[in-house]
Amino acid sequence: TTDRRIILQPVTGKLDLVGPAISYGPKDITNASVWGWAHDAASRAEKVKTFLTTSGDRIRFDAGGQTWKLMTLGGNMFENMLATDEQLAGLEALIGFLAAAQPR
């Protein structure tokens, strides 16, 4: 995830790559549901903080006519101990990107 794009690489259950990476911009996001988000009227910062400090672990969003469902590592004390700083930073970037896209 960058500040302008989400870049996803589909993989198999054995983590083998499936096709090329896929890239979406904020306007490509047509719906987002993040378990643990604050209410819809919450600011981007509130949504990110709520997700990262609760047991939120499910992310679903629609982009490019496709629905993506992600499970995360991080968001509660036990998972945060297992996740590396880089993983948590990536998670924060993804949640921040989806919150900023504010799909309706």
MOPAC internal coordinates of N, CA, C and O (Angstrom, degrees):
PM7 1SCF
backbone

  N    0.0000 0     0.00 0     0.00 0    0    0    0
  C    1.4491 1     0.00 0     0.00 0    1    0    0
  C    1.5216 1   108.86 1     0.00 0    2    1    0
  O    1.2310 1   121.19 1   -47.99 1    3    2    1
  N    1.3240 1   115.34 1   132.01 1    3    2    1
  C    1.4575 1   120.57 1   172.16 1    5    3    2
  C    1.5236 1   106.59 1  -113.07 1    6    5    3
  O    1.2310 1   120.07 1     2.19 1    7    6    5
  N    1.3130 1   117.46 1  -177.81 1    7    6    5
  C    1.4613 1   118.60 1   177.84 1    9    7    6
  C    1.5252 1   111.45 1   -72.73 1   10    9    7
  O    1.2310 1   119.88 1   169.91 1   11   10    9
  N    1.3368 1   117.84 1   -10.09 1   11   10    9
  C    1.4661 1   120.92 1  -177.52 1   13   11   10
  C    1.5227 1   114.24 1  -119.67 1   14   13   11
  O    1.2310 1   119.60 1   162.70 1   15   14   13
  N    1.3236 1   118.37 1   -17.30 1   15   14   13
  C    1.4667 1   121.21 1  -174.24 1   17   15   14
  C    1.5259 1   111.03 1  -143.86 1   18   17   15
  O    1.2310 1   121.01 1   -31.61 1   19   18   17
  N    1.3302 1   115.67 1   148.39 1   19   18   17
  C    1.4601 1   122.41 1   164.48 1   21   19   18
  C    1.5239 1   104.88 1  -100.97 1   22   21   19
  O    1.2310 1   120.46 1   -49.76 1   23   22   21
  N    1.3015 1   116.73 1   130.24 1   23   22   21
  C    1.4593 1   121.41 1   178.12 1   25   23   22
  C    1.5272 1   107.11 1  -118.13 1   26   25   23
  O    1.2310 1   120.64 1   -61.45 1   27   26   25
  N    1.3252 1   116.38 1   118.55 1   27   26   25
  C    1.4605 1   122.06 1  -177.16 1   29   27   26
  C    1.5198 1   110.19 1  -115.64 1   30   29   27
  O    1.2310 1   120.89 1   -39.19 1   31   30   29
  N    1.3167 1   115.90 1   140.81 1   31   30   29
  C    1.4597 1   121.22 1   175.69 1   33   31   30
  C    1.5252 1   108.04 1  -119.97 1   34   33   31
  O    1.2310 1   120.01 1   -76.18 1   35   34   33
  N    1.3276 1   117.59 1   103.82 1   35   34   33
  C    1.4658 1   119.29 1   177.13 1   37   35   34
  C    1.5335 1   110.62 1   -61.98 1   38   37   35
  O    1.2310 1   121.12 1   -37.84 1   39   38   37
  N    1.3470 1   115.46 1   142.16 1   39   38   37
  C    1.4603 1   121.92 1   178.97 1   41   39   38
  C    1.5267 1   109.83 1  -137.52 1   42   41   39
  O    1.2310 1   121.04 1   -17.15 1   43   42   41
  N    1.3206 1   115.62 1   162.85 1   43   42   41
  C    1.4594 1   121.51 1   174.13 1   45   43   42
  C    1.5224 1   108.71 1   -83.09 1   46   45   43
  O    1.2310 1   120.86 1    -2.05 1   47   46   45
  N    1.3198 1   115.97 1   177.95 1   47   46   45
  C    1.4578 1   120.73 1   175.99 1   49   47   46
  C    1.5218 1   112.80 1   -62.30 1   50   49   47
  O    1.2310 1   120.36 1   158.86 1   51   50   49
  N    1.3243 1   116.92 1   -21.14 1   51   50   49
  C    1.4688 1   121.85 1   177.54 1   53   51   50
  C    1.5262 1   111.64 1   -97.09 1   54   53   51
  O    1.2310 1   120.63 1  -168.92 1   55   54   53
  N    1.3154 1   116.40 1    11.08 1   55   54   53
  C    1.4624 1   124.52 1   177.84 1   57   55   54
  C    1.5244 1   113.84 1    68.19 1   58   57   55
  O    1.2310 1   120.37 1  -156.12 1   59   58   57
  N    1.3312 1   116.90 1    23.88 1   59   58   57
  C    1.4619 1   120.52 1   171.51 1   61   59   58
  C    1.5251 1   108.41 1   -79.98 1   62   61   59
  O    1.2310 1   120.32 1   -39.14 1   63   62   61
  N    1.3261 1   116.99 1   140.86 1   63   62   61
  C    1.4613 1   121.08 1  -179.11 1   65   63   62
  C    1.5236 1   110.85 1   -65.65 1   66   65   63
  O    1.2310 1   121.19 1   -37.85 1   67   66   65
  N    1.3341 1   115.34 1   142.15 1   67   66   65
  C    1.4636 1   122.20 1   176.89 1   69   67   66
  C    1.5200 1   107.32 1  -121.28 1   70   69   67
  O    1.2310 1   120.19 1   -80.53 1   71   70   69
  N    1.3140 1   117.25 1    99.47 1   71   70   69
  C    1.4578 1   121.12 1   178.54 1   73   71   70
  C    1.5152 1   113.09 1    71.19 1   74   73   71
  O    1.2310 1   121.33 1     6.87 1   75   74   73
  N    1.3396 1   115.05 1  -173.13 1   75   74   73
  C    1.4677 1   120.23 1  -179.10 1   77   75   74
  C    1.5305 1   111.39 1   -77.88 1   78   77   75
  O    1.2310 1   121.08 1   -17.47 1   79   78   77
  N    1.3181 1   115.55 1   162.53 1   79   78   77
  C    1.4649 1   120.98 1   174.63 1   81   79   78
  C    1.5250 1   109.08 1   -64.51 1   82   81   79
  O    1.2310 1   120.88 1   -27.88 1   83   82   81
  N    1.3219 1   115.92 1   152.12 1   83   82   81
  C    1.4613 1   122.67 1  -179.43 1   85   83   82
  C    1.5237 1   107.64 1  -117.40 1   86   85   83
  O    1.2310 1   120.31 1   -41.66 1   87   86   85
  N    1.3235 1   117.02 1   138.34 1   87   86   85
  C    1.4605 1   122.26 1  -176.39 1   89   87   86
  C    1.5252 1   110.42 1  -124.43 1   90   89   87
  O    1.2310 1   120.82 1   -45.26 1   91   90   89
  N    1.3387 1   116.03 1   134.74 1   91   90   89
  C    1.4635 1   121.89 1   178.48 1   93   91   90
  C    1.5219 1   110.12 1  -129.54 1   94   93   91
  O    1.2310 1   120.80 1   -37.04 1   95   94   93
  N    1.3203 1   116.07 1   142.96 1   95   94   93
  C    1.4536 1   122.29 1   172.70 1   97   95   94
  C    1.5200 1   109.93 1   -98.63 1   98   97   95
  O    1.2310 1   119.75 1    -7.27 1   99   98   97
  N    1.3387 1   118.09 1   172.73 1   99   98   97
  C    1.4628 1   121.22 1  -178.27 1  101   99   98
  C    1.5310 1   113.57 1   -55.94 1  102  101   99
  O    1.2310 1   119.90 1   143.04 1  103  102  101
  N    1.3193 1   117.80 1   -36.96 1  103  102  101
  C    1.4652 1   120.21 1  -178.03 1  105  103  102
  C    1.5228 1   112.40 1   -73.70 1  106  105  103
  O    1.2310 1   120.00 1   165.78 1  107  106  105
  N    1.3316 1   117.61 1   -14.22 1  107  106  105
  C    1.4598 1   121.79 1   177.11 1  109  107  106
  C    1.5284 1   112.08 1   -79.35 1  110  109  107
  O    1.2310 1   120.15 1   161.67 1  111  110  109
  N    1.3294 1   117.32 1   -18.33 1  111  110  109
  C    1.4627 1   122.00 1  -177.99 1  113  111  110
  C    1.5250 1   108.11 1   -81.08 1  114  113  111
  O    1.2310 1   120.58 1   -65.60 1  115  114  113
  N    1.3396 1   116.50 1   114.40 1  115  114  113
  C    1.4672 1   120.12 1  -176.87 1  117  115  114
  C    1.5178 1   112.81 1  -103.00 1  118  117  115
  O    1.2310 1   119.82 1   165.52 1  119  118  117
  N    1.3210 1   117.94 1   -14.48 1  119  118  117
  C    1.4558 1   122.00 1   178.35 1  121  119  118
  C    1.5196 1   107.13 1  -161.16 1  122  121  119
  O    1.2310 1   120.74 1   -34.80 1  123  122  121
  N    1.3207 1   116.18 1   145.20 1  123  122  121
  C    1.4644 1   119.87 1   175.92 1  125  123  122
  C    1.5141 1   109.00 1  -146.14 1  126  125  123
  O    1.2310 1   120.99 1   -45.57 1  127  126  125
  N    1.3088 1   115.70 1   134.43 1  127  126  125
  C    1.4539 1   122.39 1   177.39 1  129  127  126
  C    1.5160 1   107.08 1  -133.16 1  130  129  127
  O    1.2310 1   121.01 1   -64.85 1  131  130  129
  N    1.3033 1   115.67 1   115.15 1  131  130  129
  C    1.4561 1   120.66 1  -178.10 1  133  131  130
  C    1.5164 1   107.80 1  -121.24 1  134  133  131
  O    1.2310 1   120.84 1   -67.49 1  135  134  133
  N    1.3404 1   116.00 1   112.51 1  135  134  133
  C    1.4572 1   120.58 1  -178.57 1  137  135  134
  C    1.5129 1   108.73 1   -64.58 1  138  137  135
  O    1.2310 1   120.35 1   -54.48 1  139  138  137
  N    1.3339 1   116.94 1   125.52 1  139  138  137
  C    1.4511 1   121.27 1  -178.25 1  141  139  138
  C    1.5184 1   113.42 1   102.33 1  142  141  139
  O    1.2310 1   120.61 1   175.42 1  143  142  141
  N    1.3608 1   116.43 1    -4.58 1  143  142  141
  C    1.4610 1   119.18 1   176.02 1  145  143  142
  C    1.5114 1   110.20 1   -65.50 1  146  145  143
  O    1.2310 1   120.61 1   -27.37 1  147  146  145
  N    1.2961 1   116.44 1   152.63 1  147  146  145
  C    1.4566 1   121.53 1   169.86 1  149  147  146
  C    1.5308 1   107.97 1   -69.79 1  150  149  147
  O    1.2310 1   120.35 1    -4.71 1  151  150  149
  N    1.3067 1   116.93 1   175.29 1  151  150  149
  C    1.4699 1   121.93 1  -179.17 1  153  151  150
  C    1.5264 1   112.01 1   -57.14 1  154  153  151
  O    1.2310 1   120.59 1   -17.32 1  155  154  153
  N    1.3336 1   116.48 1   162.68 1  155  154  153
  C    1.4696 1   121.81 1  -174.95 1  157  155  154
  C    1.5237 1   113.77 1   -57.24 1  158  157  155
  O    1.2310 1   120.19 1   147.81 1  159  158  157
  N    1.3363 1   117.24 1   -32.19 1  159  158  157
  C    1.4605 1   119.99 1  -177.25 1  161  159  158
  C    1.5348 1   112.40 1   -81.11 1  162  161  159
  O    1.2310 1   120.26 1   176.70 1  163  162  161
  N    1.3160 1   117.11 1    -3.30 1  163  162  161
  C    1.4602 1   120.38 1  -178.86 1  165  163  162
  C    1.5257 1   110.29 1   -66.53 1  166  165  163
  O    1.2310 1   121.55 1   -28.71 1  167  166  165
  N    1.3142 1   114.65 1   151.29 1  167  166  165
  C    1.4633 1   119.43 1   177.53 1  169  167  166
  C    1.5284 1   109.88 1   -71.81 1  170  169  167
  O    1.2310 1   121.16 1   -13.57 1  171  170  169
  N    1.3087 1   115.38 1   166.43 1  171  170  169
  C    1.4677 1   120.67 1   177.20 1  173  171  170
  C    1.5239 1   110.07 1   -55.74 1  174  173  171
  O    1.2310 1   120.19 1   133.12 1  175  174  173
  N    1.3153 1   117.24 1   -46.88 1  175  174  173
  C    1.4667 1   120.89 1  -178.64 1  177  175  174
  C    1.5233 1   111.28 1   -62.10 1  178  177  175
  O    1.2310 1   120.19 1   140.00 1  179  178  177
  N    1.3424 1   117.25 1   -40.00 1  179  178  177
  C    1.4688 1   120.41 1   178.39 1  181  179  178
  C    1.5221 1   111.33 1   -64.12 1  182  181  179
  O    1.2310 1   120.35 1   139.00 1  183  182  181
  N    1.3383 1   116.93 1   -41.00 1  183  182  181
  C    1.4660 1   120.41 1   179.90 1  185  183  182
  C    1.5252 1   110.71 1   -63.95 1  186  185  183
  O    1.2310 1   120.54 1   134.40 1  187  186  185
  N    1.3142 1   116.57 1   -45.60 1  187  186  185
  C    1.4654 1   120.53 1  -179.39 1  189  187  186
  C    1.5221 1   110.10 1   -63.38 1  190  189  187
  O    1.2310 1   120.33 1   132.58 1  191  190  189
  N    1.3297 1   116.97 1   -47.42 1  191  190  189
  C    1.4647 1   120.77 1  -178.77 1  193  191  190
  C    1.5186 1   110.88 1   -61.30 1  194  193  191
  O    1.2310 1   120.13 1   135.60 1  195  194  193
  N    1.3341 1   117.35 1   -44.40 1  195  194  193
  C    1.4589 1   120.67 1  -179.37 1  197  195  194
  C    1.5186 1   110.76 1   -60.85 1  198  197  195
  O    1.2310 1   120.18 1   134.32 1  199  198  197
  N    1.3226 1   117.26 1   -45.68 1  199  198  197
  C    1.4667 1   120.20 1  -179.88 1  201  199  198
  C    1.5224 1   111.19 1   -62.47 1  202  201  199
  O    1.2310 1   120.36 1   133.59 1  203  202  201
  N    1.3135 1   116.91 1   -46.41 1  203  202  201
  C    1.4632 1   120.79 1  -174.19 1  205  203  202
  C    1.5212 1   113.23 1   -73.67 1  206  205  203
  O    1.2310 1   119.56 1   160.83 1  207  206  205
  N    1.3310 1   118.45 1   -19.17 1  207  206  205
  C    1.4633 1   120.59 1  -177.50 1  209  207  206
  C    1.5199 1   112.67 1  -108.46 1  210  209  207
  O    1.2310 1   119.56 1  -175.75 1  211  210  209
  N    1.3248 1   118.44 1     4.25 1  211  210  209
  C    1.4613 1   121.60 1   174.87 1  213  211  210
  C    1.5175 1   108.08 1  -117.59 1  214  213  211
  O    1.2310 1   120.96 1     8.42 1  215  214  213
  N    1.2997 1   115.77 1  -171.58 1  215  214  213
  C    1.4640 1   118.78 1  -179.30 1  217  215  214
  C    1.5222 1   111.39 1   -90.31 1  218  217  215
  O    1.2310 1   120.47 1  -150.83 1  219  218  217
  N    1.3225 1   116.71 1    29.17 1  219  218  217
  C    1.4538 1   119.88 1   177.24 1  221  219  218
  C    1.5161 1   110.70 1   -61.90 1  222  221  219
  O    1.2310 1   120.60 1   -45.49 1  223  222  221
  N    1.3187 1   116.46 1   134.51 1  223  222  221
  C    1.4576 1   117.84 1  -179.57 1  225  223  222
  C    1.5180 1   112.86 1  -148.73 1  226  225  223
  O    1.2310 1   119.88 1  -177.42 1  227  226  225
  N    1.3087 1   117.84 1     2.58 1  227  226  225
  C    1.4614 1   120.52 1  -177.31 1  229  227  226
  C    1.5241 1   110.12 1  -117.73 1  230  229  227
  O    1.2310 1   121.20 1   -51.55 1  231  230  229
  N    1.3035 1   115.30 1   128.45 1  231  230  229
  C    1.4595 1   121.20 1   179.04 1  233  231  230
  C    1.5210 1   107.15 1  -126.69 1  234  233  231
  O    1.2310 1   121.03 1   -49.97 1  235  234  233
  N    1.3161 1   115.63 1   130.03 1  235  234  233
  C    1.4638 1   120.57 1   176.74 1  237  235  234
  C    1.5207 1   106.98 1  -135.36 1  238  237  235
  O    1.2310 1   120.81 1   -45.97 1  239  238  237
  N    1.3198 1   116.06 1   134.03 1  239  238  237
  C    1.4568 1   118.78 1   175.14 1  241  239  238
  C    1.5151 1   109.52 1  -150.20 1  242  241  239
  O    1.2310 1   121.32 1   -24.94 1  243  242  241
  N    1.3197 1   115.08 1   155.06 1  243  242  241
  C    1.4569 1   122.46 1   177.43 1  245  243  242
  C    1.5216 1   108.17 1  -108.63 1  246  245  243
  O    1.2310 1   121.01 1   -47.13 1  247  246  245
  N    1.3188 1   115.67 1   132.87 1  247  246  245
  C    1.4664 1   121.43 1   178.61 1  249  247  246
  C    1.5196 1   108.38 1  -156.20 1  250  249  247
  O    1.2310 1   120.86 1   -42.03 1  251  250  249
  N    1.3159 1   115.95 1   137.97 1  251  250  249
  C    1.4538 1   120.23 1   177.21 1  253  251  250
  C    1.5164 1   113.81 1    58.97 1  254  253  251
  O    1.2310 1   120.47 1  -148.88 1  255  254  253
  N    1.3413 1   116.71 1    31.12 1  255  254  253
  C    1.4554 1   120.69 1   179.80 1  257  255  254
  C    1.5162 1   114.16 1    76.31 1  258  257  255
  O    1.2310 1   120.20 1  -168.40 1  259  258  257
  N    1.3124 1   117.23 1    11.60 1  259  258  257
  C    1.4585 1   122.07 1  -177.69 1  261  259  258
  C    1.5233 1   109.56 1  -125.15 1  262  261  259
  O    1.2310 1   120.17 1   -35.92 1  263  262  261
  N    1.3356 1   117.29 1   144.08 1  263  262  261
  C    1.4565 1   121.88 1   175.28 1  265  263  262
  C    1.5221 1   108.65 1   -99.42 1  266  265  263
  O    1.2310 1   121.13 1   -50.81 1  267  266  265
  N    1.3199 1   115.45 1   129.19 1  267  266  265
  C    1.4615 1   122.16 1   178.69 1  269  267  266
  C    1.5190 1   108.58 1  -111.04 1  270  269  267
  O    1.2310 1   120.30 1   -47.73 1  271  270  269
  N    1.3252 1   117.04 1   132.27 1  271  270  269
  C    1.4609 1   122.93 1   177.05 1  273  271  270
  C    1.5208 1   107.53 1  -123.89 1  274  273  271
  O    1.2310 1   120.87 1   -58.30 1  275  274  273
  N    1.3221 1   115.94 1   121.70 1  275  274  273
  C    1.4598 1   121.63 1  -176.81 1  277  275  274
  C    1.5218 1   110.16 1  -124.05 1  278  277  275
  O    1.2310 1   120.43 1   -37.75 1  279  278  277
  N    1.3101 1   116.79 1   142.25 1  279  278  277
  C    1.4602 1   123.04 1   170.54 1  281  279  278
  C    1.5245 1   105.55 1  -110.70 1  282  281  279
  O    1.2310 1   120.64 1   -40.28 1  283  282  281
  N    1.3026 1   116.39 1   139.72 1  283  282  281
  C    1.4619 1   119.65 1  -175.04 1  285  283  282
  C    1.5179 1   111.80 1  -112.42 1  286  285  283
  O    1.2310 1   121.38 1   -20.30 1  287  286  285
  N    1.3071 1   114.97 1   159.70 1  287  286  285
  C    1.4506 1   122.75 1   169.66 1  289  287  286
  C    1.5158 1   105.21 1  -108.98 1  290  289  287
  O    1.2310 1   120.76 1   -63.12 1  291  290  289
  N    1.3016 1   116.14 1   116.88 1  291  290  289
  C    1.4594 1   121.49 1  -175.59 1  293  291  290
  C    1.5046 1   109.00 1   126.34 1  294  293  291
  O    1.2310 1   119.78 1   -24.31 1  295  294  293
  N    1.2971 1   118.02 1   155.69 1  295  294  293
  C    1.4481 1   121.61 1   179.42 1  297  295  294
  C    1.5125 1   112.34 1   119.14 1  298  297  295
  O    1.2310 1   119.66 1   159.86 1  299  298  297
  N    1.3326 1   118.26 1   -20.14 1  299  298  297
  C    1.4607 1   119.74 1   171.57 1  301  299  298
  C    1.5262 1   107.82 1  -131.81 1  302  301  299
  O    1.2310 1   120.43 1   -10.94 1  303  302  301
  N    1.3111 1   116.78 1   169.06 1  303  302  301
  C    1.4629 1   120.38 1  -171.17 1  305  303  302
  C    1.5338 1   111.61 1   -59.42 1  306  305  303
  O    1.2310 1   119.64 1   134.98 1  307  306  305
  N    1.3238 1   118.29 1   -45.02 1  307  306  305
  C    1.4623 1   120.78 1  -178.48 1  309  307  306
  C    1.5240 1   111.18 1   -64.19 1  310  309  307
  O    1.2310 1   120.57 1   131.30 1  311  310  309
  N    1.3342 1   116.51 1   -48.70 1  311  310  309
  C    1.4674 1   119.71 1  -179.18 1  313  311  310
  C    1.5215 1   111.71 1   -66.38 1  314  313  311
  O    1.2310 1   120.25 1   144.51 1  315  314  313
  N    1.3292 1   117.12 1   -35.49 1  315  314  313
  C    1.4618 1   119.42 1   177.66 1  317  315  314
  C    1.5275 1   111.10 1   -62.53 1  318  317  315
  O    1.2310 1   120.08 1   147.65 1  319  318  317
  N    1.3445 1   117.46 1   -32.35 1  319  318  317
  C    1.4620 1   120.25 1   178.01 1  321  319  318
  C    1.5302 1   110.44 1   -68.95 1  322  321  319
  O    1.2310 1   120.00 1   148.18 1  323  322  321
  N    1.3436 1   117.61 1   -31.82 1  323  322  321
  C    1.4607 1   121.51 1  -179.90 1  325  323  322
  C    1.5271 1   112.72 1   -81.26 1  326  325  323
  O    1.2310 1   120.58 1   149.61 1  327  326  325
  N    1.3188 1   116.50 1   -30.39 1  327  326  325
  C    1.4651 1   121.17 1  -176.30 1  329  327  326
  C    1.5277 1   110.02 1   -79.97 1  330  329  327
  O    1.2310 1   120.92 1   -36.68 1  331  330  329
  N    1.3186 1   115.84 1   143.32 1  331  330  329
  C    1.4624 1   120.10 1   176.80 1  333  331  330
  C    1.5278 1   109.58 1   -80.81 1  334  333  331
  O    1.2310 1   120.57 1   -15.19 1  335  334  333
  N    1.3175 1   116.52 1   164.81 1  335  334  333
  C    1.4643 1   120.64 1   177.43 1  337  335  334
  C    1.5234 1   110.94 1   -59.14 1  338  337  335
  O    1.2310 1   120.62 1   141.73 1  339  338  337
  N    1.3313 1   116.43 1   -38.27 1  339  338  337
  C    1.4677 1   120.27 1   179.86 1  341  339  338
  C    1.5261 1   111.30 1   -65.38 1  342  341  339
  O    1.2310 1   120.21 1   140.38 1  343  342  341
  N    1.3404 1   117.21 1   -39.62 1  343  342  341
  C    1.4626 1   120.50 1   177.83 1  345  343  342
  C    1.5272 1   110.63 1   -64.63 1  346  345  343
  O    1.2310 1   120.35 1   136.25 1  347  346  345
  N    1.3243 1   116.94 1   -43.75 1  347  346  345
  C    1.4606 1   120.19 1   179.78 1  349  347  346
  C    1.5220 1   111.19 1   -66.19 1  350  349  347
  O    1.2310 1   120.00 1   143.07 1  351  350  349
  N    1.3318 1   117.61 1   -36.93 1  351  350  349
  C    1.4658 1   120.55 1   177.26 1  353  351  350
  C    1.5251 1   110.13 1   -65.57 1  354  353  351
  O    1.2310 1   120.20 1   139.74 1  355  354  353
  N    1.3268 1   117.23 1   -40.26 1  355  354  353
  C    1.4642 1   121.00 1   176.80 1  357  355  354
  C    1.5134 1   111.88 1   -64.25 1  358  357  355
  O    1.2310 1   120.51 1   138.98 1  359  358  357
  N    1.3336 1   116.63 1   -41.02 1  359  358  357
  C    1.4621 1   121.16 1   177.12 1  361  359  358
  C    1.5233 1   110.63 1   -62.56 1  362  361  359
  O    1.2310 1   120.53 1   135.03 1  363  362  361
  N    1.3191 1   116.60 1   -44.97 1  363  362  361
  C    1.4630 1   120.40 1   178.06 1  365  363  362
  C    1.5259 1   110.73 1   -61.27 1  366  365  363
  O    1.2310 1   120.01 1   139.97 1  367  366  365
  N    1.3225 1   117.58 1   -40.03 1  367  366  365
  C    1.4692 1   120.90 1   178.62 1  369  367  366
  C    1.5264 1   110.99 1   -64.47 1  370  369  367
  O    1.2310 1   120.02 1   137.78 1  371  370  369
  N    1.3314 1   117.57 1   -42.22 1  371  370  369
  C    1.4617 1   121.09 1   179.15 1  373  371  370
  C    1.5212 1   111.18 1   -64.09 1  374  373  371
  O    1.2310 1   120.27 1   132.23 1  375  374  373
  N    1.3205 1   117.10 1   -47.77 1  375  374  373
  C    1.4647 1   120.70 1  -179.73 1  377  375  374
  C    1.5253 1   109.82 1   -63.76 1  378  377  375
  O    1.2310 1   120.28 1   138.41 1  379  378  377
  N    1.3208 1   117.07 1   -41.59 1  379  378  377
  C    1.4633 1   120.54 1   177.52 1  381  379  378
  C    1.5164 1   112.07 1   -61.27 1  382  381  379
  O    1.2310 1   120.34 1   139.08 1  383  382  381
  N    1.3297 1   116.96 1   -40.92 1  383  382  381
  C    1.4614 1   121.64 1   178.66 1  385  383  382
  C    1.5254 1   110.32 1   -62.52 1  386  385  383
  O    1.2310 1   120.10 1   131.76 1  387  386  385
  N    1.3332 1   117.41 1   -48.24 1  387  386  385
  C    1.4683 1   120.51 1  -179.40 1  389  387  386
  C    1.5276 1   111.37 1   -64.63 1  390  389  387
  O    1.2310 1   120.43 1   140.88 1  391  390  389
  N    1.3324 1   116.78 1   -39.12 1  391  390  389
  C    1.4659 1   119.90 1   178.43 1  393  391  390
  C    1.5218 1   110.85 1   -65.44 1  394  393  391
  O    1.2310 1   120.07 1   142.06 1  395  394  393
  N    1.3228 1   117.47 1   -37.94 1  395  394  393
  C    1.4657 1   121.03 1   179.93 1  397  395  394
  C    1.5216 1   111.74 1   -71.47 1  398  397  395
  O    1.2310 1   120.17 1   149.53 1  399  398  397
  N    1.3404 1   117.28 1   -30.47 1  399  398  397
  C    1.4656 1   120.51 1   179.83 1  401  399  398
  C    1.5270 1   110.97 1   -66.31 1  402  401  399
  O    1.2310 1   120.23 1   149.58 1  403  402  401
  N    1.3219 1   117.16 1   -30.42 1  403  402  401
  C    1.4681 1   124.17 1   178.25 1  405  403  402
  C    1.5199 1   112.56 1    42.69 1  406  405  403
  O    1.2310 1   120.23 1  -121.11 1  407  406  405
  N    1.3343 1   117.16 1    58.89 1  407  406  405
  C    1.4708 1   119.13 1   178.27 1  409  407  406
  C    1.5132 1   111.38 1   -67.07 1  410  409  407
  O    1.2310 1   120.93 1   -26.19 1  411  410  409
  N    1.2862 1   115.82 1   153.81 1  411  410  409
  C    1.4749 1   121.24 1   178.51 1  413  411  410
  C    1.4998 1   109.12 1  -122.09 1  414  413  411
  O    1.2310 1   120.10 1   180.00 1  415  414  413

